[in-house]
Amino acid sequence: MTAEVVNLETITRLDLPAERILQAALAAGLESAVVIGYDADGDEYFASSLADGGHVLWLLERAKLRLLRTVDE
């Protein structure tokens, strides 16, 4: 017997594996990406496909606003 894993488009309070989030981002066909996280040693990791730091900061602030608004949804 085999099972199929279905990714639900929902908000959760549980941590998800980074691999799962990155696979979903790849499947979304993004034109640009900003990745922020921690490596196995606990050190910060940052990478961006965008060279313009101002554009990256704009995206981060938009993401922050969206995150803050999820409480109201």
Secondary structure, 3 states (H helix, E strand, C coil): CCCCCCCCCCCCCCCCCHHHHHHHHHHCCCCCCEEEEECCCCCEEEEECCCCHHHHHHHHHHHHHHHHHHHHC
